[in-house]
């Protein structure tokens, strides 16, 4: 069994809980209230800005040219392609670029991205990948499961599912899985336990992100 198989087994209960979340279920069957989904669009835009920093750290900390190239490519794609596509997607919900830029980060978005960026900045390359991996692999897992149910009538939600269920997105997750297995070769059991903890924490934050968008969130004081 590979190390990523162990990670999957550790996080699968959390990922399955995400599939049961009313936000995700509403996406899948097309019944999700538009105003609730717009919360995700706004917060995910702010998330992507911080998310890009992790790839920059990946370039700096990579131990081989292939990995540097991959992280540099994803950084460029995220900043110069994915964020532009996100703005175009937001426009379908009548969310302007100015509104996206002015959106404050909610507490869960702040906590999640701070965890990811701190791990990338202060940790080893294996720690960076362990924290990053659920962001890609977990979304592909959800996208694939929702796609198996068939597309909802709302084309905007169907596009969301198709994006994360896509072969391209799956290839990115597979590359990160292979990198995680490579970086964990020869690791002590204590280090693998630590990497698993990081992987599970990110998976828990993924669930909290759905919960935040479902309920709405603000700073209490």
VENDA-V305542 format. One record per backbone hydrogen bond with DSSP energy under -1.0 kcal/mol. NH is the residue of the N-H (numbers start at 1). CO is the residue of the C=O. Records with the same first field share a line. If there is no record, write none. Layout:
BEGIN
NH = CO  CO
END
This chain:
BEGIN
6 = 2
7 = 3
8 = 4
9 = 5
10 = 6
11 = 7
12 = 8
15 = 11
16 = 12
17 = 13
18 = 14
19 = 15
20 = 16
21 = 18
25 = 21
26 = 22
27 = 23
28 = 24
29 = 25
32 = 26
37 = 33
38 = 34
41 = 37
42 = 38
43 = 39
44 = 40
45 = 41
46 = 42
47 = 43
48 = 44
49 = 45
50 = 46
51 = 47
52 = 48
54 = 51
56 = 52
57 = 53
58 = 54
59 = 55
60 = 56
61 = 57
62 = 58
68 = 64
69 = 65
70 = 66
71 = 67
72 = 68
73 = 69
74 = 70
75 = 71
76 = 72
77 = 73
78 = 74
79 = 75
80 = 76
81 = 77
82 = 77
83 = 78
85 = 81
86 = 82
87 = 83
88 = 84
89 = 85
90 = 86
91 = 87
93 = 90
94 = 91
95 = 90
100 = 96
101 = 97
102 = 98
110 = 106
111 = 107
112 = 108
113 = 109
114 = 110
115 = 111
116 = 112
117 = 113
118 = 114
119 = 115
120 = 116
121 = 117
122 = 118
123 = 119
128 = 124
129 = 125
130 = 126
131 = 127
132 = 128
133 = 129
135 = 132
137 = 133
138 = 134
140 = 136
141 = 137
142 = 138
143 = 139
144 = 140
145 = 141
146 = 142
147 = 143
148 = 144
149 = 146
150 = 147
158 = 154
159 = 155
160 = 156
161 = 157
162 = 158
163 = 159
164 = 160
165 = 161
170 = 166
171 = 167
172 = 168
173 = 169
174 = 170
175 = 171
176 = 172
177 = 173
178 = 174
179 = 175
180 = 176
181 = 177
182 = 178
183 = 179
184 = 180
185 = 182
187 = 184
192 = 188
193 = 189
194 = 190
195 = 191
196 = 192
197 = 193
198 = 194
199 = 195
200 = 196
201 = 197
202 = 198
203 = 199
204 = 200
205 = 201
206 = 202
207 = 203
208 = 204
209 = 205
210 = 206
211 = 207
212 = 208
213 = 209
214 = 210
215 = 211
216 = 212
END
